[in-house]
Amino acid sequence: MFSEGDMAVYPAHGVGVIKAVETKTVGGIDQSFYVLEILDNSMRIMIPTGSSENVGLRAIVGKEEVDDIMEILSDRSVELGAQTWNRRYRDYMEKIKTGSVHEVAVVLRDLFLLSVDKDLSYGERKMLDTAKNLLVKELSLAQNAKEDDVSKTIEAIFS
């Protein structure tokens, strides 16, 4: 699926580059692994090639999907439930862990809309920043644009 030098998205960690495809012996069995280096923090993650789809490793979205994501961010017709902050936090964390850029966009939009009405908890503010960073990094690569420009576009949607 991926080869050395490809960009990929790992759920909750963001965009990385496949540094190598290595074979290691684990439990007496030879297994092939992707060595993914996350762009934000240079963390290296080894992902078994056979289960890469199960853990959510995926290619960066295409330019055609960027419009869908911007529509999600622009949608103001959503109903925000009256959940407690910790229940909301768990739900949003599950969405981020899916690795779906669409789900991350939903989290960013919902937390922003919530922040208009009330103060977010520390965890929610941190999650808002995480969702924004994940989106900005991926969308900038998808559009071959500067991260600052993508960040400003997203901020303009919310202002």
C-alpha positions in Angstrom: 0.0 0.0 0.0 2.7 2.5 0.9 6.4 2.7 -0.1 9.3 4.7 1.2 8.9 8.4 1.0 5.0 8.3 0.9 3.1 10.6 3.1 0.5 8.9 5.4 -1.8 9.9 8.2 -1.8 7.9 11.5 -4.9 8.5 13.7 -4.4 11.0 16.6 -0.8 11.6 15.6 -1.2 13.2 12.3 0.8 13.3 9.1 4.0 11.4 8.7 6.4 10.1 6.1 7.1 6.5 5.5 10.9 6.3 6.2 11.3 2.6 5.5 9.6 -0.7 5.1 11.4 -3.2 7.3 11.2 -6.8 8.2 11.5 -7.8 11.8 11.2 -11.1 13.6 8.5 -11.0 16.2 7.7 -14.1 18.2 9.7 -16.2 15.7 7.7 -14.9 12.7 9.1 -12.5 10.2 6.8 -9.5 9.8 6.9 -6.4 7.6 6.6 -3.0 9.2 6.1 0.6 7.9 8.4 3.0 9.8 6.4 6.2 10.0 8.0 9.4 11.2 5.4 12.0 12.3 6.2 15.4 10.8 5.2 17.4 13.9 7.4 15.8 16.5 9.7 13.4 14.6 8.2 10.4 16.6 8.8 7.1 14.8 6.1 4.5 14.8 6.3 1.0 13.5 3.1 -0.3 12.0 2.7 -3.9 10.8 2.0 -3.7 7.0 -0.6 -6.4 7.3 -2.8 -4.5 9.8 -2.1 -0.9 8.7 -5.7 -0.5 7.5 -7.0 -1.8 10.8 -5.1 0.8 12.8 -6.3 3.5 10.5 -3.1 4.3 8.5 -4.3 6.1 5.4 -3.1 8.3 2.5 -3.6 12.1 2.7 -6.9 13.3 1.4 -7.1 14.4 -2.2 -7.7 18.0 -3.3 -11.3 17.0 -4.2 -12.1 16.2 -0.5 -10.8 19.5 0.8 -14.1 21.2 -0.3 -16.1 18.5 1.7 -14.0 19.3 4.8 -14.6 23.0 4.4 -18.3 22.4 4.1 -18.2 20.4 7.4 -16.4 23.3 9.1 -18.9 25.9 7.6 -22.0 24.0 8.7 -23.8 25.9 11.4 -27.0 23.8 11.4 -25.7 21.2 13.8 -27.4 20.6 17.2 -24.9 20.4 20.1 -26.3 18.1 22.8 -26.4 19.0 26.4 -23.7 16.4 27.4 -21.4 16.9 30.3 -17.9 18.1 29.3 -16.3 14.7 30.1 -18.8 12.8 28.0 -18.3 15.2 25.1 -14.5 14.8 25.6 -14.7 11.0 25.3 -16.9 11.2 22.2 -14.6 13.7 20.5 -11.5 11.7 21.4 -13.1 8.6 19.8 -13.7 10.6 16.6 -10.1 11.8 16.5 -8.9 8.3 17.0 -10.8 7.1 14.0 -8.2 9.0 11.9 -11.0 10.2 9.6 -10.3 13.8 8.5 -14.0 14.3 8.3 -14.5 13.3 11.9 -11.6 15.6 13.0 -13.3 18.4 11.1 -16.6 17.7 13.0 -14.7 17.8 16.3 -13.1 21.2 15.4 -16.4 22.7 14.3 -18.3 21.4 17.3 -15.8 22.6 19.8 -15.5 26.0 18.1 -19.3 26.4 18.1 -19.4 25.3 21.8 -16.7 27.8 22.7 -18.9 30.6 21.4 -21.6 29.8 24.0 -19.4 28.9 27.0 -15.8 28.4 28.2 -14.3 25.1 27.2 -12.6 22.9 29.7 -8.8 22.7 29.6 -9.1 19.3 27.9 -11.5 20.6 25.3 -9.3 23.6 24.5 -6.4 21.2 24.1 -8.5 18.9 21.9 -9.6 22.0 19.8 -5.9 22.8 19.2 -5.1 19.2 18.4 -8.0 18.9 15.9 -7.0 22.2 14.2 -3.3 21.2 14.0 -4.2 17.8 12.5 -6.5 19.4 9.9 -4.1 22.2 9.0 -1.2 19.8 8.4 -3.1 17.5 6.2 -5.0 20.1 4.3 -1.9 22.1 3.6 -0.3 18.9 2.1 -3.4 18.0 0.2 -3.6 21.5 -1.4 0.2 22.0 -1.7 -0.3 25.2 0.4 1.4 26.8 3.3 0.2 25.8 6.7 -0.3 29.5 7.7 -2.6 30.0 4.7 -4.7 27.0 5.6 -4.8 28.0 9.2 -6.0 31.5 8.2 -8.7 30.0 5.9 -10.0 27.8 8.8 -10.0 30.8 11.2 -11.9 32.9 8.6 -14.6 30.2 8.5 -15.1 30.6 12.2 -15.0 34.4 12.4 
